[in-house]
Amino acid sequence: SLQDAFTVSIFSSLVQVVLLDVIMLALMGYLINKLVLTSIDNIKNRVDDIAQGQGDLTKRVENNSSDELGELSLGINRFISNIHCIIKQVADVAHKLDDSSIEEKANIDELNTLVNNLSEQIQHIVISIQELNTTSKDVAVQATALAGVMEYTTELSQNGRATINEANSMINDLSQSVQQSNQSTEKLHLKE
């Protein structure tokens, strides 16, 4: 009868719609996993590597997109680059301080404290990234969390700049102290 044919047709259409929905959801789940979760895992793994203290600061987070995750990757790469420069500068300063007098040990300890503060800031970023990874199942929540991490990264970058300025000031003070010591030594040699 016409009613039965109509019922079968509606049932068939419903089955097709449900099947298409299931396929679309599976495809969306795969794409979210591939595009979002893989990017977050790459970022988390890179930051974890650095936080362990064995990380190679010349490596960067892979950046394949121009969305919020891409911006986060760029921000973290800039932060890693800044830390790499800071650590390189601190290492150069440490070598110069080793060649100077023993009396300047207190300044070296202050520089080590600054480096430890930077390490703590990196660990805070790692914790933030790990928290972001645990909530990455929901893309909307993920975007909000990424914005928070970007603000935090900016704040840490500003703190890092302040720390660098403080370290530069200490280095200048140390340099003046060494110059004064050298002048005093030269005066003593001239008096002899």
Secondary structure, 3 states (H helix, E strand, C coil): CHHHHHHHHHHHHHHHHHHHHHHHHHHHHHHHHHHHHHHHHHHHHHHHHHHCCCCCCCCCCCCCCCCHHHHHHHHHHHHHHHHHHHHHHHHHHHHHHHHCCHHHHHHHHHHHHHHHHHHHHHHHHHHHHHHHHHCCCCHHHHHHHHHHHHHHHHHHHHHHHHHHHHHHHHHHHHHHHHHHHHHHHHHHHHHC
